[in-house]
């Protein structure tokens, strides 16, 4: 039996020896292929991460700005509906509104008084200016009328003088003819 085991062992070593070296070679090739695949996969993963990072960031901001407020409001609303305590009414708001209204009214009254005084002063200045303007216009108009009447009077006088001279000449001629 020992002989058979030795013989099977010899036969196995003869057959297994070349296969072992082929297996070693295949393992070396597999190791090289795995190293290449690891490097290639690392590059591809880097590129994928480089592409995915801005997309994930944009999605996070979109979620934060659009969806999260709606979810938060929904949860707050649900919490207020579930809460067994009745809401406490604040008594500060009516007083705050009253004092705010009084303050706004006081400021409005002060501005009204200030504006009415300014308006009165402006109207006085405008009235004085209008009065001066009317007086100046009246003087200018009376001077123009006086100049025009003087001019008309001098023209009428000149015309009357010419007509008077002409009438005298005609009267002299008529009296000479009659004599």
MOZI-V677101 format. One record per run of one state. SS is the DSSP state (helix for helix, strand for strand, loop for the rest). FROM is the first residue (numbers start at 1). LEN is the number of residues. If there is no record, write none. Layout:
# MOZI-V677101
SS:FROM:LEN ; SS:FROM:LEN
This chain:
# MOZI-V677101
loop:1:1 ; helix:2:81 ; loop:83:9 ; helix:92:87 ; loop:179:1
